[in-house]
Amino acid sequence: MSKNPEVLVLDDEAVVCERLEDYLEKKGLAVETFTDSTEALNRLQEKEFDVVVTDLKMDGPTGMDVLRTVKRAAYNTEVIIITGYATIETSREADVIGAFEFIAKPFKLSEVYKLIEKAARKARKGK
């Protein structure tokens, strides 16, 4: 890849954003974090990211809303949904809409990084 993958991280828990941002930046990724889903959606209208990592349940727009917005915009952006409320139904819905991956909290930072790398490669093939 010519430049570092660009990742938007959205989670209403600031500690999750901070942990992911610190880890991913050390791995060489360009990261923007948001704890407010409306602000994240506004940013997605301004800039196309390679990967979005979003929590599922938040006040305001949910992770599914973010996923739908990205897919409707026809971006090459891949979306990874993380959640502490994983259900088979929600996982299926995310898959049908076009999520790259659906993972449950707690997660290992190294696992998320590997998924982001795969998702970024897929996103960049479509550009």
N, C-alpha and C positions, 0 to 999 in steps of 0.2 A: 504494500500500500504506500502510496506516495507521501501521504501525511498521516499523522496520528488520527485514529478514529475519534469522531466527535460524539459524545454521549450526553444525553439529558437524563438526569436522575430525579425522580419525583417520589417523595414519601412524606407523609404528614408528620413523621417522627424525625426531628432534626438530627438525632444521633445516628439514624440509619443513613441519612444523606452524608453526614460528616465521615462516617466510616467508609462508605463506598467512595466518596470523593478522594479521601486521603490514599486509599489503596489503589484506586484506578489511576490517579495522577502519578503515583510512584511507578506504575507499570507503563507510563508514557501516553496515556489517553488524555484527550482534552475533555473536561467534564464541567457541566453546568448543573447546579442542584436547585431544586425548588421544594418547598414544603406546602405551597399553595397550588392546587391543581388549576385554578383559573389563570394564575400567573404563568404556569407552565404551558397551558394551551395558548396563551397570548404569544409566548416566546416561539412556540412551534409555528405560528403564523408568520413570524419574522425570519426564521432560519430552519433549514432542513438539517437534521442530525442523522448520523449513521444508525444510531441505536437509541431507543428510549427505554429506560428501566423505570417502571412505575409500580407503585403500590396499588392494590385493588380497591380497598375501602378507605375513603377519605371524605371529609366534609366537602360539599360542592361536587363538581364533576368527579366521577370515579375513574379508576384505571381502565375500565371498559369504555368509558366515554373518551378517554385519551386514545385508546386503541382505535376506536371507530373514527375519530377525527383524523388520525394519521392515515388510516387506510382509505378514507374518503378523499383525502387530499392527493392520493395517488403518489405519495412520496415513496422513495425506495427505502425509507426508514423501517427498520425492524423493531418490534416491540417485545420486550420481556416483562412479564407481569410477575411481581412478587407479592405474596400474601400470607397472612397468618390465618386466613379463613378459607383455605382451599377446600373445594368440594368438586365432585366429579362433574356436576352440572356446570359449574362456573368454568372449569377447565375445558370442557367441551365447547362452551360458548366462545371462550377466548380462541380456541383452535379454529372454529368455524369463521370467526371474524378475521383471523389471520395473524394471531400472535405467534412470534417465533418460539417462545417457550413460556411456560407457566410453572413457577417454582414456589415452594412453601418456605415460610420463615419457621425457624431460624435457618439461615443458609450460610455456607462457607464463602468467604470473599473470593477465594481462588476459583470456586465453581462458577460464580457469577462472572468473573473475569473471562474464564474460558468460553462461556456462553456469549459474552459480548464480542469476543474475538471472532467467533463463528458467525454471529449475526452481522457484524461489520463487514466481513468478507462477502456475505450474501448480499448485503445492501449495496456494496460498491460494485458488484457484478452487474447490478441493474442500472447503474448510472451511465 
